[in-house]
Structures are given as structure tokens and as C-alpha cells.
Amino acid sequence: MNADPKAALGEDLVRRICDAVDAGFDDQIAFLQELVRRPSVRGQEHLAQDLMFQAMNERGYEMDRWKVDPKDIEHHPGFSPVAVDYAHAWNVVGTHRPRNETGRSLVLNGHVDVVPTGPLDMWTDPPFAAVIKGDWMYGRGAGDMKAGVVANLFAMDALRRAGLQPAATVHMETVCEEESTGNGALATLVRGYRADAALISEPSGGKMTRATMGVQWFQVKVRGHPVHVAQAGTGSNAIQAAMDLVPALKAVEAKWNARKAGTKHYDVHAHPVNMNVGKIAGGDWASSVPAWCTMDCRISIFPGFKPEEMQRDIEDAVRKAASGHPFLSNNPPEIVWNGFFTEGYDLEPGSDAETVLSRCHERISGAKPVDYVATAYIDSRVFVLYADMPCMVYGPICEDAHGFDERVNIPSIREATKAIALFIAEWCGVEPVQA
């Protein structure tokens, strides 16, 4: 069967593929639990990537595993600054190659890195226990986005269980650094992995992602003048001085939110641009006026704008605020761009890939997917902006991503896996599985 965006899969084939997903679903959930139990926070991505490499290798895919090297990608316009050691920043790609390349090629992408857990005592259950309660699996990364990574793997398994395989090249990518720079997905592109379309199985709740924001990370570093607290009035408190700069940063946020009326998809959103002070550290001793303070911040930017525009606004705002400050005017803060430095994008409707995925979703759920406009970062920008590839973002239902008791809805994993399997079959076409 060749891929044709105007020709849907026959009912018998749809039933075979869906039955094959059901037949493997218990194994899929067990594998997801094993993956969630590997705490692949930044710097420990290899804990998950070892499992993914083993799983794809056992299935006979052509394997590629490499450590992301900033020197290989720093020339690229989509590169984000690196401020940490990449000793365990591994990418894994397993490639399926057909006997006869008659369909359209595909990238199936997902990230294995997860954000920190926060205080463990604020979780109901240990964050990497992968506990199942009713229709939900709980755990850091369960929804964002290990359930989607596993759905990609088991969607391909389902085709094979049904006696079929894609009649086109499929690159199954599991990447690092999605939660901090986007450099993992970028590294796959620089390494040469491209296709006629891409699908990222992020937890979209069955919705179709229409646009994403660009994101920038930066640090504001302030130096104070330490003295004994008994003479606090003669020193300069770096923590307090850093806090004095926050209103200026929030003013930049307000300025950019005021521009939403000129955007394609964010004009009706209540507050699309968010400036967040996500981490603060400073001082050395309770009885000493603090000599230093570092604030780690995040802000976002609308599609169509370059991150350098936001960079200028942030640096100008901090410079002006410091110039009127009694201490910072002579001790200017330092700004360091230390992570995400990315553009957003608008996904134009009407691509063949969207048509096919929408049809597959409707066959499983009974309803057409609705559009979703993201105010966060997604790796899809790599494929859309820098490879001119249509990239669908589609996956299960997740609640409290990045929060306590993150969870993924198990019935939605089943539905998403079926829709992804149908999408692979229709987009790539199918041929009998190789003996």
C-alpha cells in the first residue's frame, strides 16, 4: 500500500493495527514504568537512553548513539548556549529501512530528559516510582514525555505484530536537552536526519499544536558589599539589589504581552509571554550581608521574532534599572545567556501530514482534533524552522507536568498509540514485514 493523503486506510487494516496495539498494551505500560523509574534529569540522560538503545537494538533497527558535542552545532542558527557539562548528553536514533522505498519518510521524535523533582516530601508517592492508580500513572517524566516516547516505539511494534512494516524510512529519535536548550533535537538535524514529515509525541491531549513560543534563559548576577550584619547599613545586600531588578524584568514581560494583538494565534490568549524567576541563590552566611546573588530567569517570545530582540530588551531594562539604583549604578549586574535561545513558529494548516494525522485521530476518538496554541517550548521548532518539514505534535493527556504528582492518563496513551500507528501506516505506506 502506497501513501496517499487522499486515501484513508481500509477498515480491516485499521482494525488489525488497533488490535495489535491492544495486544501489546500491557507490555507497553510495563516498559513505560521501567523508563520512568530511570531518573533522567539533566546530566543523567544516559540512564534512559541506555534502555531506549537496548529496546530499539533488540528490534533490529539500524542504531546510532552519540554524545551531543556543542562544537558540532554551535554554528547553527538554532543553537542555544551551553553552561553545563555534556558528559551524559546522549542522543539515540533507531532507523527502520524498508525493502522498497515506496512511501514517505518520517521522523518519530521524543525527549527523555526530565525536569528536577523539587522537594520529595511534597510528592504523594516517590517521583520515580511510576505508581499506577486507576487510569493514571504518576511520576516525573511519565507524561512529559516518556509516555509519548514509548508510544512511538510500540506503535511501530503494533505494525510488526500485524504483519506489516512502514514502506519508507522511519527515524525513531530519543533526544536529550529538550527541557533546557533544544540542542538535542538540533543535533539530530545537524547529523543529517531528515524526512518528509516529523511527529513529536508530546502530551497534547489529542490536540493539534498550531504554534509555539520561543524561549530564552538568562541569569542576572549581582555582586554586593559584605559586612557583618551588625553594621548592615554600611554594606550592600546583593540579594536585595537583585530583587530590586525584578520589576524591570516584569515590565519587559508586560511590553511583550501588549504586542499579542499583532500575532496570528496569541491575540486571544490572556497572558502568553511569561517571565519567571525560576531559581535564586545568594549569600554565604546568615550573619553576613550577602556578597553575591544569581537569579535564573526564563522569558518567552512570539513566533516571528528573533531571540536577539528579547535579549536587547532584557539587557536594556536591567541596565536602565541599575543606572538609577544607589548601589548597582556603580556595580552593574552581569547578564549571562545560559540555555534556551530559541525562536517560536506558526504551523501553517493544510499540510498532507496534518490531514493524515487528523483523519487517524478522528478514526480513533470519533472527533476532529482541535487546535492548541503553546506558550512553552517544543522541539518541533527544529524541524519546522530549519528543515522545512511539517512537524505534528500529538500525544496523550498529561497533568501537572513540571509539578508535583505529574501523571499521564493511561487510556489516552492507548488512543494516542493507535492514532500514531495508523498515521505511520498511512503516511509511510506499508509492506509485509521482513522475515
C-alpha positions in Angstrom: 0.0 0.0 0.0 1.5 3.4 -1.0 0.9 6.5 1.0 -1.8 8.8 -0.4 -3.1 11.8 1.7 -6.5 11.4 -0.1 -6.8 7.7 0.6 -7.6 6.5 4.1 -6.7 3.1 5.4 -9.3 0.4 5.0 -11.5 -0.7 7.9 -9.9 -4.1 8.0 -6.4 -2.7 8.2 -7.4 -0.2 10.9 -8.9 -3.0 12.9 -5.8 -5.1 12.6 -3.5 -2.3 13.7 -5.7 -1.3 16.6 -6.0 -4.9 17.8 -2.2 -5.1 17.6 -1.8 -2.1 19.8 -4.2 -3.6 22.3 -2.3 -6.9 22.2 0.9 -5.2 23.2 -0.5 -2.6 25.6 0.3 -4.4 28.9 3.9 -4.7 27.8 3.8 -1.0 26.7 2.7 0.2 30.2 5.3 -2.1 31.9 8.0 -0.7 29.6 6.9 2.9 30.4 7.1 2.2 34.1 10.7 0.9 33.7 11.6 4.1 31.7 10.0 6.4 34.3 11.9 4.7 37.0 15.2 5.9 35.4 15.7 9.4 36.8 16.9 11.0 33.6 17.3 14.6 34.9 19.8 16.8 33.2 23.2 15.2 33.3 21.7 11.7 33.8 20.0 11.2 30.4 22.1 8.1 29.8 20.0 6.3 32.4 17.0 6.4 30.0 19.0 6.3 26.8 20.7 3.0 27.7 17.2 1.4 27.9 16.0 3.0 24.6 19.1 1.9 22.8 18.7 -1.6 24.0 15.0 -1.7 23.1 15.5 -0.4 19.6 18.6 -2.5 19.0 16.7 -5.7 20.0 14.0 -4.8 17.5 16.6 -4.8 14.7 16.7 -1.1 13.9 19.9 0.4 12.4 21.3 2.1 15.5 23.2 5.4 16.1 24.1 6.7 19.5 26.3 9.7 20.1 27.2 12.3 22.7 26.0 15.8 21.8 29.0 18.0 21.3 28.3 21.8 21.3 31.2 22.3 18.9 29.2 20.3 16.2 26.2 22.6 16.4 27.3 26.0 17.7 27.5 27.3 14.2 23.8 26.6 13.6 21.2 29.5 14.0 19.1 27.3 16.2 21.9 26.6 18.7 21.4 27.6 22.4 24.2 28.5 24.8 25.6 25.6 26.9 26.5 26.2 30.5 26.8 22.7 31.8 28.8 19.5 31.2 27.5 17.4 28.3 29.3 14.2 29.5 26.0 12.3 29.5 24.0 14.3 26.9 23.4 11.3 24.7 21.1 11.0 21.6 19.8 7.7 20.2 18.3 7.1 16.8 17.0 3.8 15.5 16.3 3.7 11.8 13.8 1.4 10.0 14.6 0.8 6.4 12.0 -0.9 4.1 12.7 -3.4 1.4 11.1 -1.0 -1.2 11.0 2.8 -0.5 7.6 3.5 -1.9 6.1 5.7 0.8 7.1 8.9 2.5 9.8 9.0 5.2 9.1 10.0 8.8 10.9 11.2 11.9 9.4 10.0 15.2 10.9 12.2 17.9 10.7 12.4 21.7 12.9 13.6 24.6 13.9 11.5 27.6 15.3 14.3 29.8 13.0 15.4 32.7 13.0 18.4 35.0 14.0 18.2 38.7 11.5 16.8 41.2 11.6 19.5 43.8 11.2 18.5 47.5 10.4 14.8 47.7 8.1 15.2 50.7 5.7 17.2 48.5 5.0 14.2 46.3 2.3 11.7 47.3 4.5 8.9 46.1 8.2 8.9 45.2 8.6 10.8 41.9 10.3 7.9 40.1 8.2 5.1 41.4 5.8 5.0 38.4 2.9 4.2 40.6 -0.4 3.4 38.8 -3.7 4.5 40.5 -6.8 3.9 38.5 -6.4 5.4 35.0 -3.2 7.3 35.8 0.5 6.6 36.0 2.3 9.0 38.4 5.9 10.1 38.1 8.4 12.7 37.0 8.5 12.4 33.2 5.6 10.0 32.9 3.7 12.5 30.9 6.4 14.9 29.8 7.2 12.9 27.8 8.2 9.3 28.3 4.7 8.1 27.6 5.0 9.6 24.1 8.5 8.2 23.6 7.2 4.7 24.4 4.0 5.2 22.2 6.3 5.8 19.2 8.2 2.6 19.9 5.1 0.5 20.5 3.2 2.0 17.5 6.0 0.6 15.3 5.7 -2.7 17.3 2.0 -2.9 16.6 2.5 -2.7 12.8 5.0 -5.5 13.0 2.6 -7.5 15.2 0.0 -7.0 12.4 2.5 -8.4 9.9 3.4 -5.0 8.4 6.2 -2.5 8.4 6.5 1.0 7.0 7.2 1.2 3.3 9.5 4.1 3.9 12.5 5.1 6.1 11.5 5.9 9.7 14.0 7.5 12.1 13.0 7.0 15.7 14.8 9.6 17.8 15.1 9.9 21.5 16.9 13.1 22.4 18.3 15.0 25.4 18.2 18.7 26.3 14.6 19.4 25.3 13.9 20.9 28.7 16.9 23.3 28.7 18.2 24.2 25.2 16.7 22.2 22.4 20.2 21.2 21.4 19.4 17.5 21.4 16.9 17.6 18.6 19.0 20.2 16.8 22.0 17.7 16.9 19.9 15.1 15.1 19.2 17.6 12.3 22.9 18.6 12.0 23.8 14.9 12.0 21.7 14.5 8.8 18.4 13.0 10.0 15.6 14.4 7.9 12.4 13.1 6.5 9.2 14.1 4.6 7.5 14.8 8.0 8.1 14.6 11.7 5.9 13.7 14.6 6.7 14.6 18.2 4.5 12.7 20.7 4.5 15.4 23.4 1.4 15.2 25.7 -1.0 17.3 23.6 -4.1 15.6 24.9 -5.0 14.6 21.3 -4.9 18.3 20.2 -3.1 19.7 17.2 -0.3 22.1 18.1 -0.6 25.2 15.9 2.1 27.4 17.3 4.8 27.5 19.9 6.7 30.3 21.6 10.4 30.9 21.5 12.1 30.7 24.9 15.2 32.4 26.4 17.0 31.6 29.6 19.3 34.0 31.3 21.0 34.7 34.6 21.2 38.0 36.4 24.4 38.1 38.6 24.8 40.8 41.2 27.8 41.5 43.4 27.2 43.2 46.8 29.5 44.5 49.5 29.7 42.1 52.5 29.9 43.4 56.1 28.9 41.9 59.5 25.2 42.1 59.9 25.7 44.3 63.0 26.8 47.0 60.6 24.4 46.1 57.8 23.8 49.7 56.9 27.3 50.1 55.7 27.2 47.2 53.3 25.3 46.4 50.1 22.9 43.4 50.1 23.3 41.6 46.8 20.1 39.6 47.3 18.0 42.7 47.9 19.7 44.5 45.0 18.8 41.6 42.7 15.2 41.7 43.9 15.1 45.4 43.0 15.6 44.4 39.3 12.6 42.2 39.1 10.1 45.0 38.4 12.1 46.0 35.4 12.1 42.4 34.1 8.3 42.2 34.6 7.9 45.4 32.7 9.6 43.7 29.7 7.0 40.9 30.1 4.2 43.5 30.0 5.6 45.2 27.0 5.7 42.0 25.0 2.2 40.9 26.1 0.9 44.2 24.8 2.1 43.1 21.3 0.0 39.9 21.2 -2.7 41.6 19.1 -0.3 41.6 16.2 0.2 37.8 16.3 -1.5 35.0 14.4 -2.5 32.8 17.3 -1.9 34.6 20.6 -4.1 37.6 20.3 -6.9 35.9 22.4 -4.6 34.4 24.9 -4.8 36.1 28.3 -1.1 36.1 29.1 1.1 34.4 26.5 4.5 35.9 27.5 5.7 34.8 30.9 8.9 36.0 32.7 9.7 33.7 35.5 12.4 33.9 38.2 12.8 30.2 38.5 15.8 29.9 40.8 17.7 32.2 43.1 20.9 31.7 45.0 23.0 34.1 47.1 24.9 34.8 50.2 27.0 32.6 52.4 26.1 33.3 56.0 23.0 34.4 57.9 25.0 37.0 59.8 26.8 38.5 56.8 25.4 40.9 54.3 25.3 38.8 51.1 28.2 39.5 48.7 26.5 37.8 45.7 23.2 36.8 44.2 22.3 34.9 41.0 18.8 34.8 39.6 17.9 32.2 36.9 15.1 33.5 34.7 13.1 32.5 31.8 11.0 34.5 29.3 9.3 33.7 26.1 8.8 35.4 22.7 6.2 35.3 20.0 6.8 33.4 16.7 8.2 35.6 14.0 10.6 37.4 16.3 14.3 36.6 16.9 15.6 35.9 20.4 18.1 38.7 19.9 15.2 41.1 20.1 14.3 39.9 23.5 17.9 39.8 24.5 18.2 43.5 23.8 15.1 44.3 25.7 16.2 42.4 28.8 19.7 43.9 28.8 18.4 47.4 28.2 15.9 47.0 31.1 18.4 45.8 33.5 20.9 48.5 32.5 18.4 51.3 33.0 17.2 49.9 36.3 20.7 49.6 37.6 21.6 53.1 36.5 19.1 54.5 38.9 20.0 52.2 41.8 22.1 53.6 44.6 24.5 50.7 44.6 24.1 49.0 41.2 24.8 52.2 39.3 28.4 51.8 40.2 28.3 48.0 40.4 26.4 46.9 37.3 24.8 43.4 37.2 26.1 40.8 34.7 23.6 39.1 32.4 24.5 35.6 31.2 22.5 33.8 28.5 22.8 30.2 29.7 20.2 28.0 28.0 17.2 28.3 25.7 17.8 30.9 23.0 15.1 29.8 20.5 12.5 31.1 18.1 8.9 30.2 18.0 6.9 29.2 15.0 3.5 29.1 13.5 2.5 25.8 11.8 0.5 26.6 8.7 -2.6 24.5 8.3 -3.3 22.2 5.3 -0.2 20.0 5.0 -0.6 16.4 3.9 0.8 15.3 7.2 -1.8 17.2 9.2 -4.6 15.9 7.0 -3.4 12.3 7.6 -2.9 12.7 11.3 -6.3 14.5 11.8 -8.0 11.6 10.0 -6.2 9.0 12.1 -7.1 10.8 15.3 -10.8 11.1 14.3 -10.9 7.4 13.5 -9.8 6.6 17.0 -11.5 9.3 19.0 -14.6 10.0 16.9 -13.9 13.7 16.7 -11.6 16.0 14.8 -8.6 17.4 16.8 -8.9 20.9 17.9 -6.0 23.4 17.7 -3.7 24.1 20.6 -1.5 27.1 20.9 1.5 26.5 23.1 3.1 29.1 25.4 6.1 26.9 26.1 8.9 25.4 24.1 8.6 22.3 21.9 11.4 20.7 19.8 9.2 20.9 16.8 10.7 24.3 16.0 13.9 22.5 14.9 12.1 20.7 12.1 9.7 23.5 11.0 12.2 26.4 11.1 15.4 24.7 10.0 14.4 21.7 7.8 11.1 23.0 6.2 9.5 19.8 7.5 5.9 19.7 8.6 6.0 18.6 12.3 3.0 17.3 14.1 2.9 17.5 17.9 0.5 14.9 19.1 0.3 12.7 22.2 -1.6 11.6 25.3 -3.1 13.5 28.2 -0.7 14.7 30.9 -1.5 16.7 34.1 0.9 18.7 36.4 3.9 18.4 34.1 6.9 20.0 35.9 4.8 20.0 39.1 4.2 17.6 42.0 2.4 14.3 41.2 2.9 14.6 37.5 0.7 12.0 35.8 -0.3 10.6 32.4 -3.7 9.2 31.6 -3.4 5.5 30.6 -6.5 5.3 28.3 -5.2 8.3 26.4 -1.9 6.5 25.9 -3.7 3.7 24.2 -5.7 6.1 22.0 -2.5 8.1 21.1 -0.6 4.9 20.3 -3.3 3.7 17.9 -3.5 7.1 16.2 0.3 7.2 15.8 0.3 3.6 14.4 -2.4 4.5 11.9 -0.5 7.7 11.0 2.7 5.8 10.3 0.9 3.2 8.2 -1.0 5.8 6.1 1.9 8.3 5.8 4.6 5.8 5.0 2.6 3.1 3.4 3.1 -0.5 4.5 4.6 -3.6 3.2 4.7 -7.2 4.6 7.1 -7.4 7.5 10.6 -8.8 6.7 11.0 -12.4 7.6 
